Amino acid sequence: MTNLSGLQGSRPPEAVYIHIPFCTNKCFYCDFNSYVLKDQPVMDYLRALEQEMELTVRDNPPGVIRSIFVGGGTPTVLKPEEMEYFLKTVRTYLPNWAEDIEFSMEANPGTTDPDKLAVMKAGGVNRVSFGVQAFQNELLSGIGRIHNTDDVYRSLDNARAAGLTNLSIDLMFGLPNQTVDMLGESIKRALALGLPHYSIYSLKVEENTLFHTLFNKNQLPLPTEEDELAMYLLLMSSMEEAGYGQYEISNFAKPGMESRHNITYWRNQDYYGLGAGAHGYARRMRHINVKGVSPYIEASKNGLPRLNAYPVTQEEAMEDFMMVGLRMREGVTGEAFRKQFGQQLEDVFGRPLQKMLSAGLLEQEGGNYRLSRQGILFGNDVFGEFVGVLTEI
């Protein structure tokens, strides 16, 4: 086994992920670590989160924080006073913010009234990502969403009125009963909003969801593979025509408005992971926190609430670098690989790189490798070529 002394991890984390696991309800496709809000010990959870922050920065002091991302669940189900407490905690234990910090929070349309948005803005949040998913109310109810399209417009108006202009929305394709025309309509209405950023994901039927149960009973009317491919091609062409760069397989942005926090993941850089079920990666160590709300609260009373923590070998880190880095349209560079690992990219991954170049799924420009236009459509096949390669040697 190669030693763990690669160059990655020489700097403290500059990115933070914080998990708020509460939701108003559970969507039919969701396998995230989330729990219906009713009767949950929200303040106990926020206090436990504060304890984890305190211990985390004591044991592994941060650098200048360049991005914070609060996900869930639906963080915006917090009441204004709970939100204020939470954001004050973040500022207390992670006070060293870059002047141009990106502080993102996920939100559900309909959960962001003016009072809550004012608290968010005052607490430092400057980017909000709304889970819209579709602009057809029948599709929304069919996937278990409780908002409607009117809620979308109202929530965006409220955010702008609060002074929040760096806004993003999520859409989904491949939904039950969704047609290519329906997706086209959703894209058209989304683009009419003129937002700086859009994330658009294909539905994945995950285990332990209602959709998985229905799928196994042949009761989930999904689009055909041909229609799903047509949806993705329509999505790419529509975004390109509207001036949005596809900087990652599922993400589109105006120049300079890419999600800095997500780029941290795709560049395989260090980040703190705080909250129930959160994953973190720092100094070549990965950890996963205890998942349930009450178990997390109890675990936090006795130290860091870890479910598991383990070192990432040099080989695993290299494979991760390729798998996540190739998701970005700019791809991976030999220079970045050498900085992280002290080795030449071609010396380590020459065989799969040549195979994918020959197949026309990767393209090369100098020391830069990226997915070709065709490769974007077969991304998972490309990524798979870099998994297990080094452990086989």
Solvent accessible surface area in square Angstrom, and as a share of the most:
residue,aa,sasa,rsa
1,M,196,0.87
2,T,54,0.31
3,N,101,0.52
4,L,75,0.37
5,S,81,0.52
6,G,13,0.12
7,L,99,0.49
8,Q,24,0.11
9,G,16,0.16
10,S,94,0.61
11,R,155,0.57
12,P,44,0.28
13,P,1,0.01
14,E,47,0.21
15,A,3,0.02
16,V,0,0.00
17,Y,36,0.14
18,I,0,0.00
19,H,13,0.06
20,I,0,0.00
21,P,0,0.00
22,F,0,0.00
23,C,17,0.10
24,T,52,0.30
25,N,40,0.21
26,K,76,0.32
27,C,16,0.10
28,F,65,0.27
29,Y,31,0.12
30,C,18,0.11
31,D,69,0.36
32,F,134,0.56
33,N,28,0.14
34,S,7,0.05
35,Y,67,0.25
36,V,67,0.39
37,L,51,0.25
38,K,157,0.67
39,D,131,0.68
40,Q,50,0.22
41,P,46,0.29
42,V,14,0.08
43,M,58,0.26
44,D,64,0.33
45,Y,0,0.00
46,L,2,0.01
47,R,115,0.42
48,A,2,0.02
49,L,1,0.01
50,E,43,0.19
51,Q,75,0.33
52,E,1,0.00
53,M,1,0.00
54,E,85,0.38
55,L,34,0.17
56,T,11,0.07
57,V,27,0.16
58,R,168,0.61
59,D,85,0.44
60,N,26,0.13
61,P,79,0.49
62,P,33,0.21
63,G,15,0.15
64,V,69,0.40
65,I,0,0.00
66,R,95,0.35
67,S,1,0.01
68,I,0,0.00
69,F,20,0.08
70,V,0,0.00
71,G,1,0.01
72,G,9,0.08
73,G,15,0.14
74,T,8,0.05
75,P,0,0.00
76,T,0,0.00
77,V,14,0.08
78,L,0,0.00
79,K,118,0.50
80,P,43,0.27
81,E,109,0.49
82,E,19,0.09
83,M,0,0.00
84,E,106,0.48
85,Y,68,0.26
86,F,3,0.01
87,L,4,0.02
88,K,146,0.62
89,T,7,0.04
90,V,0,0.00
91,R,114,0.42
92,T,81,0.47
93,Y,46,0.17
94,L,1,0.01
95,P,80,0.50
96,N,79,0.41
97,W,37,0.13
98,A,14,0.11
99,E,187,0.84
100,D,83,0.43
101,I,16,0.08
102,E,16,0.07
103,F,0,0.00
104,S,0,0.00
105,M,0,0.00
106,E,54,0.24
107,A,5,0.04
108,N,17,0.09
109,P,5,0.03
110,G,53,0.51
111,T,21,0.12
112,T,5,0.03
113,D,69,0.36
114,P,82,0.52
115,D,98,0.51
116,K,18,0.08
117,L,0,0.00
118,A,57,0.44
119,V,29,0.17
120,M,0,0.00
121,K,87,0.37
122,A,92,0.72
123,G,19,0.19
124,G,18,0.18
125,V,1,0.01
126,N,58,0.30
127,R,6,0.02
128,V,0,0.00
129,S,12,0.08
130,F,1,0.00
131,G,9,0.09
132,V,0,0.00
133,Q,15,0.07
134,A,0,0.00
135,F,4,0.02
136,Q,21,0.09
137,N,76,0.39
138,E,108,0.49
139,L,7,0.03
140,L,2,0.01
141,S,74,0.47
142,G,39,0.38
143,I,1,0.01
144,G,7,0.07
145,R,28,0.10
146,I,105,0.53
147,H,10,0.04
148,N,61,0.31
149,T,12,0.07
150,D,92,0.48
151,D,21,0.11
152,V,1,0.01
153,Y,74,0.28
154,R,130,0.47
155,S,4,0.03
156,L,2,0.01
157,D,86,0.44
158,N,32,0.16
159,A,0,0.00
160,R,97,0.35
161,A,93,0.72
162,A,28,0.22
163,G,40,0.39
164,L,2,0.01
165,T,102,0.60
166,N,34,0.18
167,L,1,0.00
168,S,1,0.00
169,I,0,0.00
170,D,29,0.15
171,L,0,0.00
172,M,16,0.07
173,F,11,0.05
174,G,4,0.04
175,L,0,0.00
176,P,12,0.08
177,N,99,0.51
178,Q,6,0.03
179,T,67,0.39
180,V,39,0.22
181,D,121,0.63
182,M,46,0.21
183,L,0,0.00
184,G,22,0.21
185,E,73,0.33
186,S,1,0.01
187,I,3,0.02
188,K,143,0.61
189,R,74,0.27
190,A,0,0.00
191,L,39,0.19
192,A,88,0.68
193,L,26,0.13
194,G,54,0.52
195,L,2,0.01
196,P,22,0.14
197,H,2,0.01
198,Y,0,0.00
199,S,6,0.04
200,I,1,0.00
201,Y,82,0.31
202,S,33,0.21
203,L,18,0.09
204,K,123,0.52
205,V,43,0.25
206,E,60,0.27
207,E,117,0.52
208,N,146,0.75
209,T,10,0.06
210,L,83,0.41
211,F,3,0.01
212,H,49,0.22
213,T,63,0.37
214,L,44,0.22
215,F,99,0.41
216,N,101,0.52
217,K,122,0.52
218,N,146,0.75
219,Q,106,0.47
220,L,19,0.10
221,P,71,0.44
222,L,60,0.30
223,P,23,0.14
224,T,80,0.46
225,E,152,0.68
226,E,128,0.57
227,D,56,0.29
228,E,53,0.24
229,L,84,0.42
230,A,38,0.29
231,M,0,0.00
232,Y,23,0.09
233,L,81,0.40
234,L,58,0.29
235,L,0,0.00
236,M,7,0.03
237,S,43,0.28
238,S,23,0.15
239,M,0,0.00
240,E,105,0.47
241,E,148,0.67
242,A,39,0.30
243,G,42,0.40
244,Y,12,0.05
245,G,41,0.40
246,Q,27,0.12
247,Y,22,0.08
248,E,1,0.00
249,I,23,0.12
250,S,12,0.08
251,N,1,0.01
252,F,1,0.00
253,A,2,0.02
254,K,74,0.31
255,P,114,0.72
256,G,67,0.64
257,M,65,0.29
258,E,56,0.25
259,S,0,0.00
260,R,67,0.24
261,H,0,0.00
262,N,27,0.14
263,I,24,0.12
264,T,13,0.07
265,Y,65,0.25
266,W,26,0.09
267,R,104,0.38
268,N,7,0.04
269,Q,67,0.30
270,D,12,0.06
271,Y,25,0.09
272,Y,8,0.03
273,G,1,0.01
274,L,3,0.02
275,G,0,0.00
276,A,0,0.00
277,G,10,0.10
278,A,3,0.03
279,H,99,0.44
280,G,2,0.02
281,Y,2,0.01
282,A,18,0.14
283,R,108,0.39
284,R,8,0.03
285,M,81,0.36
286,R,53,0.19
287,H,24,0.11
288,I,36,0.18
289,N,0,0.00
290,V,25,0.15
291,K,107,0.45
292,G,16,0.16
293,V,7,0.04
294,S,64,0.41
295,P,72,0.45
296,Y,0,0.00
297,I,18,0.09
298,E,95,0.42
299,A,28,0.22
300,S,4,0.03
301,K,125,0.53
302,N,134,0.69
303,G,24,0.23
304,L,58,0.29
305,P,1,0.01
306,R,72,0.26
307,L,110,0.55
308,N,75,0.38
309,A,51,0.39
310,Y,82,0.31
311,P,70,0.44
312,V,3,0.02
313,T,19,0.11
314,Q,9,0.04
315,E,30,0.14
316,E,72,0.32
317,A,1,0.00
318,M,6,0.03
319,E,15,0.07
320,D,36,0.19
321,F,10,0.04
322,M,0,0.00
323,M,63,0.28
324,V,40,0.23
325,G,5,0.05
326,L,0,0.00
327,R,67,0.24
328,M,7,0.03
329,R,54,0.20
330,E,87,0.39
331,G,9,0.09
332,V,6,0.03
333,T,54,0.31
334,G,9,0.09
335,E,100,0.45
336,A,41,0.32
337,F,0,0.00
338,R,100,0.36
339,K,133,0.56
340,Q,21,0.09
341,F,7,0.03
342,G,51,0.49
343,Q,70,0.31
344,Q,83,0.37
345,L,0,0.00
346,E,74,0.33
347,D,116,0.60
348,V,22,0.13
349,F,0,0.00
350,G,22,0.21
351,R,168,0.61
352,P,6,0.04
353,L,2,0.01
354,Q,103,0.46
355,K,112,0.47
356,M,10,0.05
357,L,39,0.19
358,S,97,0.63
359,A,61,0.47
360,G,37,0.35
361,L,25,0.13
362,L,5,0.03
363,E,66,0.30
364,Q,91,0.40
365,E,112,0.50
366,G,62,0.60
367,G,41,0.40
368,N,28,0.15
369,Y,2,0.01
370,R,58,0.21
371,L,1,0.00
372,S,13,0.08
373,R,128,0.47
374,Q,93,0.41
375,G,0,0.00
376,I,5,0.03
377,L,48,0.24
378,F,90,0.38
379,G,5,0.05
380,N,113,0.58
381,D,87,0.45
382,V,0,0.00
383,F,16,0.06
384,G,41,0.40
385,E,47,0.21
386,F,0,0.00
387,V,77,0.44
388,G,19,0.19
389,V,13,0.07
390,L,18,0.09
391,T,96,0.56
392,E,128,0.57
393,I,163,0.83
